[in-house]
Amino acid sequence: MDLLLPKKTILAGFVAAACTLTPALSQAAEKVEQPNVLLIVMDDLGSAQLDFAMDNINKEELVKRPVPERYDGNFDQLYDAAKRSMPNITKLANEGVRMTNAYVATPVCGPSRAGMMTGRFPHSFGTYSNDDAKLGIPLDIKLLPALMNENGYATANIGKYHNAKVRKEFIPKDEQSRDYHDNQISIAEPGYGPEERGFDYSYSYYVSGAALYNSPTVFRNGENIPAPGYLTYNLTNEAIQFIEKADKEKQPFFINLAFSVPHIPLEQPAPAKFMERFNTGNVEVDKYYAHVNASDEGIGKIIAKLKEMGEYENTLIFFLSDNGAVHESPMPMNGMDRAFKGQRYRGGVHVPFIAHWKGHLPEGRSDNTMISAMDILPTALAAAGIKIPTEMKVDGKDIMPLLKGKPQQPHPYLYWAGPRALHYDSSNADFWSNYWKWITFETNEFIPSPYIEKHSKGEWAIKDQNWSLHYYDDGKGEYELYNYAKDPAESKNLAKQYPEKVKELKMAFYDWIKTKPAPIAWGQDRYQILTDSAK
């Protein structure tokens, strides 16, 4: 639509003249309602830690994989806990469309979320890693909320906003714990706060995590404020209050609702009523799924509010995680997918994804077409009748036809490049074992992780609908080719059997990477190695 008004309805461009037209044309000029858009993003939730995402789990194979000491337990009990953890999201999945081959733009939080807010590969502006994300999305790039706001939407960021350039401050030493969430206050530099990038309202924290209770790092519209109580409750209440305000002012809303869980460490338990719902025999597992369950209850309250206001059928809801689970989490983790957050195998970038729009999208539908979280921006804008300016250089595609059941192949290929950060992998088990002991004062020796991003070598990957090709800068110069459609564990390297497929994917990756700038912080020296490896 070319004409958009700051209300809940928009009119076709010729409405003003409709009364002079024939009755048939006059009826065709009926009002079209702009949908509300609710984007719900979980933090490090695994691709198989949800009821609706467990369909393809092979329990006999999955139980053979290594598990972290902290989250070990009876597999069936852990599986059951995951299955029960998000009943409201299960209802959304059953009422909406499940995209089972969905990916995020990177396997870590900051650039993954940048991909959602810009609809672009974050690599296109030099953001390959969380180290790069600390410098924020460049100010000359327009974000999704800004475009929606310009077209009549009330916009809010509630929760995590990992897209600002930040500086750090710390609370007084005598008040600090050993959990950095309790101590660290990340402050957005001028111009980079969410309230300066298109959000009317912001109740946000700016980097990786936030304390579960009484967080010191919450900002309301750029002002650091007390956040007493349980953060998940606060985020839920803030979202409901914003929805009520937008309804009162007769504006459609866009909310980026970014829960803080289950990002570790989860030292403190969830409120008692959630803890009582889980009894796996391992209290750490119970904590994990209780916190997830608390966020689900919040989502249920938001849905109830939308129904109460008569806005449920006028709200387009997206639900996903920002990347795969870390190894320091309970089974079923990322299901049959290989690897974890920080890596470009499927376990790092494949995420649960629901699109729900009651009465507009088919119910109970599942689709395996390859899509990207970058597609959220153009799809939401198309639903709202908002044109995307060419200068935004959006890589995502409007997948509304696909969601409605029409054949569509939005991406011939998807691409990834950046550090292979084994910080979150099973190979870093010794670090995590010591970390939990240090944070709980069982030991006074802190041993740094050898696998953080800035110490990590580079890797790249490319996927089409069925195949993935990987390269790791370990000096071997080898390529890994997997038919992930048949082998989601990416366990059988078929590069020697299918050299033409290797050649095809390698050339496609090179055509993509050669146009991208080097990382702005991580691995500027490694970027050329990655580029040359695909020539």
Secondary structure, DSSP 4 states (H G I P E B T S, - for coil): -----SSSEE--TTGGGGGGS-HHHHHHT--EEPPEEEEEEESS--TTSSGGG-TT--HHHHTTS---GGG---HHHHHHHHHHS-HHHHHHHHHSEEETTEE-SSSSHHHHHHHHHHSS-GGGGT--SHHHHTB-S-TTSPPHHHHHHHTT-EEEEEEE---SBEEEEE--GGG--SSHHHHEEEEEPTT-SGGGTT-SEEEEE-SS---SBS-TT-EETTEE----SBHHHHHHHHHHHHHHHHHHTT--EEEEEE--TTPSP--SPPPHHHHTT---S-HHHHHHHHHHHHHHHHHHHHHHHHHHTT-GGGEEEEEEESSPPPSSS-TTTTTTS-S-TTSSSHHHHB--EEEE-TTTS-SSEEE---EEGGGHHHHHHHHTT-PPPGGG-------HHHHTT------S-EEEEEE--GGGSGGGHHHHHHHHHHHTTS-S-----TT-GGGPPEEEEEE-SSEEEEEE-SSS--EEEEETTT-TT--S--TTT-HHHHHHHHHHHHHHHTTSPPPSSS-HHHHHHHHHHT-
